[in-house]
Amino acid sequence: MKQFHIPMPVRYGMNTILIIALLLVGHLLMESGVLPRAHANNVIQVGFFIILAVSLNLTAGYLGQLPLGHAGFMAVGAYVGAIFWRSGLLPDGASIVVGLLFAGLVAALFGVMIGIPALRLRGDYLAIITLGFGEMIRVLINNIPTVTGGAQGLLGIPRHSSFLVVYICVVITCVAVHMLMKSRHGRAILSIRENEIAAESCGINTTYYKVMAFAFSAFFAGVAGALFAGNLGILVPGEFGFMTSINILMIVVLGGMGSMAGAVIAAAILTSLPLVMQGLAHFHVISYLPGASEHIVRYILQWIAQHRMIIYALLLIIAMIAKPTGLLGNYDFSLSRILEKLIRRRNVGKAEKGGADHG
């Protein structure tokens, strides 16, 4: 029996419809006031971390390296975008686009500068040098207060990071990384992860592709940083410390190294979980429970809210013990692939039923 395949134009059409549907639902929830302000802001934060996780997944998951300076690229993009937006050189619409591109390009330039010497190293040595780069950026920001505001922070940043802007950036990031990995350049990057010596012996310029992936990753980290600045309206160097890089890497590892869908899901879970646990203490449904049950449940929920960071850490440990390859391993979600499997199963079932009836 000939296997059924959905034509490529139909796949693109399905993905476009899904993207537009998610945009409309999200925009409706944000504008209608259904979501409380804290939850609406959390949705936007999830967008930042999806961009950061997907971009880091390019180097940590697909390329197989271990960079720990992603917060440094985020900081570069955040301050470049914030300073450009504060200048007011362009109208708001054009300023948002140019500011994001400028932030991404400057971060990518830093990615190339650090990538050329750093990516000749491997493993722990690469982690140490990229960690040093991230800390160097933070110290540099602290020591040029006339430009960055120093330790007191950069104030008066226009709040350009609306849900629509963040959503479009998330979609562009995911599509760009997906298209890169489906191209011959993506296959070269994957070959370096699998066996760098074999890839080099086949004529692949491993240094070129490492630097390219590093610059690509840094570009989107810079865009995420600019969106971060446009959401808060204030920037403090402490936001871009070592733990920020660790948190982003933790999202990638939990989702699955080399899985874009895993990075998206893990970013949504890890960003939202502390807020959800904090809100349990104000869960109004428990007021409808009978006497003693209400007090017991309220006490449990308040205890969870007070100790949410400990529970958060324990859940991470349990998740990694139960699923060491991450939530999705290296699986990437494909709507068309799922539909093809369902249609094939239906066709097989019809064929078997027809054969039985004929017999």
Phi, psi and omega per residue, in radians:
M1 nan 2.326 -3.136
K2 -1.272 2.267 -3.101
Q3 -1.306 2.509 -3.114
F4 -1.489 2.341 3.068
H5 -2.275 2.332 3.095
I6 -1.332 2.227 3.140
P7 -1.027 2.609 -3.067
M8 -1.044 -0.739 3.098
P9 -1.035 -0.637 3.119
V10 -1.169 -0.667 3.102
R11 -1.060 -0.817 3.127
Y12 -1.077 -0.691 3.129
G13 -1.126 -0.734 3.118
M14 -1.099 -0.768 -3.138
N15 -1.136 -0.681 3.121
T16 -1.116 -0.754 3.121
I17 -1.095 -0.736 3.128
L18 -1.102 -0.737 3.135
I19 -1.107 -0.783 -3.138
I20 -1.144 -0.703 3.134
A21 -1.085 -0.773 3.114
L22 -1.114 -0.660 3.111
L23 -1.109 -0.791 -3.116
L24 -1.138 -0.752 3.126
V25 -1.105 -0.820 3.133
G26 -1.088 -0.764 -3.141
H27 -1.113 -0.701 3.111
L28 -1.098 -0.761 3.137
L29 -1.140 -0.680 -3.095
M30 -1.268 -0.710 -3.046
E31 -1.457 -0.442 -3.091
S32 -1.395 -0.230 -3.124
G33 1.404 0.196 3.102
V34 -1.096 -0.726 3.108
L35 -1.463 2.319 3.006
P36 -1.039 2.811 -3.056
R37 -1.028 -0.715 -3.129
A38 -1.106 -0.703 -3.140
H39 -1.256 -0.628 3.091
A40 -1.115 -0.728 3.095
N41 -1.169 -0.590 3.106
N42 -1.137 -0.637 3.095
V43 -1.058 -0.740 3.119
I44 -1.158 -0.697 3.096
Q45 -1.100 -0.659 3.067
V46 -1.000 -0.691 3.109
G47 -1.043 -0.787 3.097
F48 -0.980 -0.854 -3.025
F49 -1.262 -0.456 3.015
I50 -1.128 -0.792 3.121
I51 -1.075 -0.786 -3.135
L52 -1.119 -0.740 -3.104
A53 -1.223 -0.747 3.139
V54 -1.141 -0.687 3.136
S55 -1.218 -0.712 3.090
L56 -1.188 -0.563 3.115
N57 -1.072 -0.457 3.112
L58 -1.097 -0.734 -3.120
T59 -1.580 -0.709 -3.087
A60 -1.404 -0.652 -3.086
G61 -1.597 -0.988 -3.063
Y62 -1.363 -0.706 -3.123
L63 -1.471 -0.449 3.094
G64 1.439 0.362 3.086
Q65 -1.715 3.093 -3.112
L66 -2.302 1.303 3.083
P67 -1.452 2.446 3.128
L68 -2.133 0.439 -3.129
G69 -2.079 0.451 -3.071
H70 -1.119 -0.568 3.106
A71 -1.119 -0.486 3.093
G72 -1.132 -0.781 3.100
F73 -1.152 -0.657 3.079
M74 -1.067 -0.738 -3.140
A75 -1.119 -0.745 3.114
V76 -1.024 -0.868 3.135
G77 -1.097 -0.681 -3.119
A78 -1.089 -0.834 -3.083
Y79 -1.304 -0.633 3.098
V80 -1.123 -0.823 3.121
G81 -1.108 -0.738 -3.118
A82 -1.123 -0.782 -3.137
I83 -1.130 -0.693 3.114
F84 -1.128 -0.783 -3.117
W85 -1.163 -0.614 3.118
R86 -1.176 -0.463 -3.121
S87 -1.181 -0.474 3.122
G88 1.120 0.569 -3.091
L89 -1.241 -0.478 -3.056
L90 -2.227 2.792 3.012
P91 -1.066 2.818 -3.000
D92 -0.933 -0.863 -3.088
G93 -1.026 -0.900 3.141
A94 -1.204 -0.594 -3.111
S95 -1.119 -0.667 3.137
I96 -1.091 -0.861 -3.083
V97 -1.139 -0.860 -3.098
V98 -1.146 -0.698 3.135
G99 -1.082 -0.744 3.118
L100 -1.153 -0.754 3.121
L101 -1.124 -0.753 -3.131
F102 -1.098 -0.773 3.122
A103 -1.075 -0.771 3.134
G104 -1.135 -0.725 -3.097
L105 -1.194 -0.707 3.109
V106 -1.145 -0.723 3.092
A107 -1.108 -0.685 3.099
A108 -1.117 -0.660 3.087
L109 -1.072 -0.755 3.063
F110 -1.110 -0.624 3.097
G111 -1.075 -0.711 3.101
V112 -1.191 -0.750 -3.110
M113 -1.070 -0.733 -3.139
I114 -1.467 -0.451 -3.058
G115 -1.269 -0.651 -3.089
I116 -1.036 -0.884 3.090
P117 -1.377 -0.604 -2.997
A118 -1.272 -0.670 -3.009
L119 -1.389 0.035 2.933
R120 -1.377 -0.215 3.092
L121 -1.698 2.949 -3.124
R122 -2.404 2.793 2.982
G123 1.005 -2.234 -3.046
D124 -1.082 -0.635 -3.102
Y125 -1.133 -0.705 3.094
L126 -1.135 -0.727 3.131
A127 -1.057 -0.736 -3.093
I128 -1.176 -0.766 -3.080
I129 -1.229 -0.630 3.098
T130 -1.263 -0.598 3.046
L131 -1.093 -0.740 3.094
G132 -1.082 -0.654 3.110
F133 -1.108 -0.780 -3.136
G134 -1.068 -0.735 3.122
E135 -1.207 -0.604 3.118
M136 -1.111 -0.721 3.112
I137 -1.083 -0.767 -3.128
R138 -1.102 -0.741 3.119
V139 -1.158 -0.683 3.123
L140 -1.094 -0.747 3.112
I141 -1.070 -0.681 3.129
N142 -1.131 -0.502 -2.976
N143 -1.776 0.136 3.007
I144 -2.214 1.172 -3.046
P145 -1.109 -0.451 -3.131
T146 -1.154 -0.410 -3.130
V147 -1.796 -0.805 -2.995
T148 -1.792 -0.131 -3.074
G149 1.524 -0.138 3.086
G150 1.075 -2.595 -3.090
A151 -1.190 -0.423 3.138
Q152 -1.275 -0.330 3.078
G153 1.774 2.762 3.090
L154 -1.730 2.079 -3.020
L155 -1.857 2.974 3.019
G156 1.209 0.545 3.135
I157 -1.432 2.212 3.113
P158 -1.022 2.400 -3.103
R159 -1.530 1.449 -3.106
H160 -1.614 -0.135 -2.998
S161 -1.516 1.288 3.059
S162 -1.382 2.979 3.112
F163 -1.035 -0.733 -3.110
L164 -1.079 -0.810 -3.130
V165 -1.104 -0.804 -3.123
V166 -1.127 -0.748 -3.123
Y167 -1.084 -0.781 3.128
I168 -1.066 -0.722 3.130
C169 -1.141 -0.677 3.091
V170 -1.075 -0.807 -3.131
V171 -1.098 -0.798 -3.141
I172 -1.068 -0.745 3.132
T173 -1.055 -0.873 -3.101
C174 -1.121 -0.744 -3.137
V175 -1.151 -0.752 -3.115
A176 -1.109 -0.792 3.131
V177 -1.153 -0.698 3.114
H178 -1.077 -0.804 -3.123
M179 -1.153 -0.656 3.096
L180 -1.077 -0.790 -3.070
M181 -1.278 -0.339 3.085
K182 -1.543 -0.124 -3.140
S183 -1.568 3.092 3.106
R184 -1.135 -0.506 3.092
H185 -1.162 -0.672 3.092
G186 -1.124 -0.687 3.110
R187 -1.143 -0.609 3.080
A188 -1.152 -0.717 3.113
I189 -1.084 -0.761 3.126
L190 -1.141 -0.625 3.132
S191 -1.148 -0.589 3.095
I192 -1.153 -0.684 3.109
R193 -1.114 -0.726 -3.073
E194 -1.244 -0.786 3.140
N195 -2.845 1.744 -3.050
E196 -1.135 -0.685 -3.123
I197 -1.148 -0.763 3.116
A198 -1.118 -0.688 3.127
A199 -1.104 -0.745 3.138
E200 -1.176 -0.627 3.125
S201 -1.191 -0.376 3.097
C202 -1.531 0.075 3.076
G203 1.675 0.134 3.125
I204 -1.430 2.233 3.120
N205 -1.353 1.595 -2.993
T206 -1.128 -0.669 3.137
T207 -1.108 -0.733 3.136
Y208 -1.063 -0.823 -3.084
Y209 -1.256 -0.557 3.055
K210 -1.116 -0.833 -3.137
V211 -1.136 -0.687 3.118
M212 -1.069 -0.813 3.124
A213 -1.123 -0.683 3.130
F214 -1.122 -0.765 3.133
A215 -1.169 -0.718 3.113
F216 -1.060 -0.795 3.126
S217 -1.114 -0.753 -3.128
A218 -1.146 -0.610 3.129
F219 -1.012 -0.881 -3.087
F220 -1.277 -0.495 3.027
A221 -1.134 -0.661 3.075
G222 -1.134 -0.694 3.081
V223 -1.085 -0.773 3.108
A224 -1.078 -0.668 3.109
G225 -1.108 -0.734 3.111
A226 -1.120 -0.702 3.088
L227 -1.117 -0.675 3.093
F228 -1.044 -0.771 3.131
A229 -1.146 -0.725 -3.128
G230 -1.245 -0.211 3.082
N231 -1.583 -0.765 -3.083
L232 -1.363 -0.663 -3.063
G233 1.428 0.012 3.115
I234 -2.651 2.506 3.123
L235 -2.200 2.310 3.077
V236 -2.178 2.318 -3.090
P237 -0.961 -0.530 -3.123
G238 -1.077 -0.324 3.119
E239 -1.189 -0.288 -3.012
F240 -2.036 0.637 3.141
G241 -1.385 -3.034 -3.093
F242 -1.010 -0.686 -3.071
M243 -1.156 -0.473 3.089
T244 -1.136 -0.758 3.082
S245 -1.089 -0.695 3.127
I246 -1.131 -0.727 3.137
N247 -1.083 -0.706 3.130
I248 -1.164 -0.758 3.104
L249 -1.101 -0.640 3.133
M250 -1.100 -0.673 3.093
I251 -1.079 -0.790 -3.121
V252 -1.098 -0.794 -3.116
V253 -1.149 -0.747 -3.138
L254 -1.135 -0.689 -3.139
G255 -1.245 -0.553 -3.092
G256 2.146 2.081 -3.124
M257 -1.137 2.055 3.136
G258 1.654 0.153 3.120
S259 -2.032 1.963 3.112
M260 -1.184 -0.745 3.116
A261 -1.067 -0.682 3.101
G262 -1.102 -0.704 3.115
A263 -1.108 -0.713 3.135
V264 -1.130 -0.823 -3.111
I265 -1.144 -0.795 -3.121
A266 -1.124 -0.666 3.100
A267 -1.085 -0.742 3.134
A268 -1.139 -0.735 -3.093
I269 -1.210 -0.895 -3.036
L270 -1.217 -0.492 3.113
T271 -1.360 -0.605 -3.051
S272 -1.552 -0.475 -2.991
L273 -1.012 -0.825 3.127
P274 -1.052 -0.689 3.134
L275 -1.161 -0.703 3.131
V276 -1.112 -0.789 3.141
M277 -1.154 -0.615 3.098
Q278 -1.136 -0.615 -3.113
G279 -1.390 -0.140 -3.124
L280 -1.103 -0.536 -3.116
A281 -1.161 -0.351 -3.120
H282 -1.916 0.448 -3.102
F283 -1.319 1.923 -2.963
H284 -1.284 -0.351 -3.083
V285 -1.077 -0.505 -3.067
I286 -1.159 -0.318 3.136
S287 -1.192 -0.275 3.131
Y288 -1.566 -0.051 3.135
L289 -1.366 2.678 3.109
P290 -1.171 2.622 -3.079
G291 -0.236 -1.475 -3.049
A292 -1.104 -0.649 -3.126
S293 -1.084 -0.689 3.135
E294 -1.070 -0.777 -3.108
H295 -1.161 -0.677 -3.139
I296 -1.168 -0.844 -3.126
V297 -1.121 -0.736 3.125
R298 -1.068 -0.730 3.128
Y299 -1.094 -0.762 -3.142
I300 -1.090 -0.792 -3.119
L301 -1.151 -0.691 3.094
Q302 -1.142 -0.674 3.098
W303 -1.101 -0.740 3.103
I304 -1.083 -0.750 -3.130
A305 -1.108 -0.704 -3.117
Q306 -1.239 -0.567 -3.084
H307 -1.919 0.522 -3.003
R308 -1.103 -0.609 -3.095
M309 -1.247 -0.589 3.075
I310 -1.183 -0.784 3.116
I311 -1.099 -0.688 3.107
Y312 -1.015 -0.822 3.135
A313 -1.133 -0.728 3.133
L314 -1.113 -0.697 3.114
L315 -1.097 -0.661 3.097
L316 -1.116 -0.762 3.140
I317 -1.102 -0.785 3.133
I318 -1.090 -0.735 -3.130
A319 -1.083 -0.720 -3.098
M320 -1.296 -0.528 3.069
I321 -1.236 -0.764 -3.107
A322 -1.259 -0.573 -3.077
K323 -2.409 1.348 -3.054
P324 -1.118 -0.379 3.104
T325 -1.496 0.060 -3.107
G326 1.683 2.966 -3.066
L327 -1.045 -0.731 -3.092
L328 -2.023 0.097 -3.112
G329 1.087 -2.175 3.059
N330 -1.938 0.364 -3.134
Y331 -1.341 2.426 3.037
D332 -2.071 2.288 -3.093
F333 -1.152 2.408 3.063
S334 -2.500 1.973 3.139
L335 -1.095 -0.739 -3.119
S336 -1.138 -0.627 3.127
R337 -1.150 -0.694 3.107
I338 -1.129 -0.764 3.129
L339 -1.124 -0.669 3.117
E340 -1.087 -0.737 3.125
K341 -1.110 -0.727 3.133
L342 -1.114 -0.734 -3.138
I343 -1.175 -0.689 3.123
R344 -1.121 -0.739 3.104
R345 -1.066 -0.730 3.125
R346 -1.118 -0.736 3.137
N347 -1.133 -0.702 3.111
V348 -1.131 -0.738 3.119
G349 -1.076 -0.722 3.090
K350 -1.115 -0.726 -3.126
A351 -1.129 -0.748 3.134
E352 -1.148 -0.679 3.113
K353 -1.161 -0.703 3.107
G354 -1.129 -0.667 3.117
G355 -1.154 -0.688 3.121
A356 -1.169 -0.711 3.112
D357 -1.132 -0.677 -3.131
H358 -1.168 -0.643 3.126
G359 -1.221 nan nan
